[in-house]
Structures are given as structure tokens and as C-alpha cells.
């Protein structure tokens, strides 16, 4: 359409550095262990130009907005971890693992007029920084048993997370708010098997995921805005969730060359 309804020119510059160190060892036939540390450092800039016909007035009809934006982002993540597998009996393995993580994300927002000065409507977002900081401890415990060379069963419980942050698309400074990590406790049990002289593989699993602070995006956030219906695109924690299911996998090669 030739109508200028919503135009956006956007680019992202990003650089990152990561480093992981590990120290592993064994204690006879009883124990395998690993200790480690991980470091992540990243910096980037999101920038461009946005044109909104009708401005920010409810239902449109206001003055057109023409905005230049430049938003630097700094992110660091540091963690240490330990992993051990104990073999108390032939065929029996006990796994325990811990990971401690410390995260920091800083978003700095800038909204400029075309002359490079603070935007007359969105000027509150000029060199305005929002910060998320958080740390957590995750774990994994598992038990597996090799009943025979062709059959293994296992159960496990593990935790994980999607990192928190700062709402990346504010229209005004009151919408620059952090959100918490999305957290997961995962339960799984299953088996892995082969038979038919190794020509058939049959695996199965049942799983259950318990999420808290599930992350989503709101298109309206009146509590953070100057009036109801004011434009908003807010990344935030929207609730909890449960995911459960089973899966079966079969692979067979009844004759050579046919699978």
C-alpha cells in the first residue's frame, strides 16, 4: 500500500565474548566428576527510524510521529557448575549436578527527533537506563539402570530458566520495567532399547514441565501508561504453565539398505 501506516527501519550491532573452563576426573570405577565456570559478556546497539501515522492518540488521528532511536544493551552472565556420576553397582548410575548463575542486563533507551535532539513527545526516553539483575541455583538429579546391553531405563528431575530482562519496547519511561526469569521444573522417565540383533531401536519417554513466571508480551499496560489505551508492547511475566506428554521413537532396518 502507498499509505504510510507504520514504517520501521531497524538494525542491530552485536558483539559477544564467551569463555568456559572445565576440570574433569575419575575416581576408579566409582565416580566421574566435572567442575567448571562459564563467562558471557555482550554489548550491542539497536537503532533505526520509526514512523507512526496518527501518532500515539487512541484510535489514531493525532500528529504523525517520526522517531530516531538508539538503544545500547550490555549483558553479562557468570556461572559455576559441578557434575558428578556415581556408579554404586554394575549398571546403576546416579547423577547429581548444580549450577549457580549470576545475570545482569542494562538497556539504555534514546528517542530523538530528526534533528538529533530529544523527541518532543517521547523525550523522557533520552539516556534512560533500565537494569535487570538476578541470580539462581539450578540442579539435576537422575537415576538410570542398564538392565542388559539392549535395555536402559531412567528417571530424572531438573530445573532451568529463561533469563529475565527489561521491557525492550517502551514508548515512555514508565514502561521501562524489569521482568523476572521464566523458571521450569522438568520431570522425565523413559527407556532406551535395541533388539533384533541391533536392527531395531525403540525408545520412549513421559515428561512433565512445570513453568512459573511464564514470559509473554502484553499489547496494553494501562498501569504503566499516562492514560488507558496508550500504546504499549510490554515483555513481562504473564502466569504459570504446565506441559505434559509422551513420545515414542522407532527405528528399524529389517534388511540392509532399507530403513
Beta strands, then each sheet from edge to edge (+ up, - down):
strand 1: 6-27
strand 2: 31-52
strand 3: 65-89
strand 4: 92-112
strand 5: 126-148
strand 6: 151-162
strand 7: 165-166
strand 8: 178-179
strand 9: 182-195
strand 10: 200-218
strand 11: 234-252
sheet 1: 1+ 2- 3+ 4- 5+ 6- 9+ 10- 11+
sheet 2: 7+ 8-
end
